[in-house]
Amino acid sequence: MKKQWIALLAASLLLVGFVGYRSFKASNKSDWKSIKPSQAELVIKVTANGSVTPRNKLVVTTPISGRVDRVLVEEGAKVRKGQQVALLSSSDRVALMDSLNQGLDAGEQQRLKDMYRPTPILAPAAGTIVLRAVNQGQSVNTETTLFEISDMLIVISKVDETDIAKVRVGQAVEISIDAYAGHKFAGIVDRIGQQSTVTNNVTTYDVFISPKETFPDNIKSGMSSSVDYLISKKDNALLIPTWLSEGRKNAKMELMIADASGKPQKKEVLLGESNGDSVEVVEGLTSTDELLYKPLTYETETKGAPFSVGGKKSK
């Protein structure tokens, strides 16, 4: 009788094990999820931060010491070459004008004013007044900055040394101004700096960019910007998500695909460039292939580890 019970128990265990094994195989097979490659435009860009700055900035000073009689322009004003931007009295004229009220009639005062006119300060070039540094009545000398004039606004961006080899003169870029999000300006790389700058152990190079069209008046010197450098663009590229390639690019790897019967099988593919979201498949796949993958699963039950949130207390 005892032997019969032992045999029955052994048979039950075998049955349970077989059923569990079949269930495991079935669930293991059903764990596969599928995705197909897509055909779309692949754009490779390098993004760098920058700032708006004058291409050429002229500092306007005075050839004589004296006092500012009148300021004729404000910041943001457009000026032409030779235009009067201020009137200045020399030290001698200041002394003369201050003494006019001492015993001279109105006619004599006017005659002297007409004879000793203030010195005009002229714009040395056409451009925009980006700085007005003086006020009427202010005393100045030959080292005093009166104005700063910009001929046009450009963008200087700082490109990481790991990306600088991808940047070239004449390259097309897209400029985004932080203060006006959503609006992009087309630009061209004019010049690449030769001297590096190291900030927080990061080495960058200055890249000078001119807009294809002059910036509108609402774009100001000193505004922060970001620049997208177009490295390459390919139409109808065969793409898969980068998470499926585990972040790899320009390399060979094996992917799981479904065969004619739907079963998983390994297939070697050649990957190309990546834009961070997608990577191109150069060889080994077609748009009709069905790629298989297993989603990551996370354990949701707390095991009561020491100091873990929701851990069970031992009794």
Secondary structure, DSSP 8 states (H G I E B T S, - for coil): -HHHHHHHHHHHHHHHHHHHHHHHHHHHHHT-EEE--EEEEEEEEEEEEEEEEESSEEEE--SS-EEEEEE---TT-EE-TT-EEEEEEEHHHHHHHHTTTTT--HHHHHHHHHHS--EEEE-SSSEEEEEE---TT-EE-TT---EEEES-EEEEEEEETTTGGG--TT-EEEEEEGGGTT-EEEEEEEEEEEEEEEETTEEEEEEEEEESS---TT--TT-EEEEEEEEEEEEEEEEEETTTTTT--SSEEEEEEE-TTS-EEEEEEEEEEE-SSEEEEEES--TT--EEE-------S----TT-TT-----
